[in-house]
């Protein structure tokens, strides 16, 4: 089963963007480490949960 042409093009462009981002990250061109984003997300989730429970 093959994909329609426009869907295949979108898939290829997305794959190329992901590959380019991974290569840039391997070269050290990232701005903020992933663990910082994970920590911020964790703090937001905990704060929201505490607000819902005790608010």
C-alpha positions in Angstrom: 0.0 0.0 0.0 1.5 3.3 -1.0 0.8 6.8 0.4 -0.6 9.6 -1.6 2.0 11.9 -3.1 1.3 14.9 -0.8 1.4 12.8 2.3 4.7 11.2 1.2 6.2 14.7 0.7 5.1 15.8 4.1 6.5 12.7 5.7 9.9 13.3 3.9 10.0 16.9 4.9 9.3 16.1 8.5 12.0 13.4 8.5 14.5 15.8 7.0 13.7 18.4 9.7 14.2 15.8 12.4 17.5 14.6 11.0 18.7 18.2 10.7 17.8 18.9 14.3 19.5 15.8 15.6 22.6 16.6 13.6 22.6 20.1 15.0 22.2 18.8 18.5 25.1 16.4 18.1 27.3 19.4 17.0 26.3 21.2 20.2 24.1 23.8 18.5 21.2 23.4 21.0 20.2 26.3 23.2 18.7 24.6 26.2 19.4 21.0 27.4 16.4 18.6 27.3 16.6 18.0 31.1 15.9 21.7 31.7 12.7 21.4 29.7 11.8 18.2 31.5 12.4 19.9 34.9 10.3 22.9 34.0 7.5 20.7 32.8 7.6 18.6 36.0 7.4 21.8 38.1 4.4 23.0 36.2 2.6 19.7 36.5 3.3 19.5 40.3 2.2 23.1 40.8 -1.0 22.5 38.8 -1.7 19.3 40.7 -1.2 21.0 44.1 -3.4 23.9 43.0 -6.2 21.5 42.0 -5.9 19.5 45.3 -5.5 22.4 47.7 -7.0 25.3 45.8 
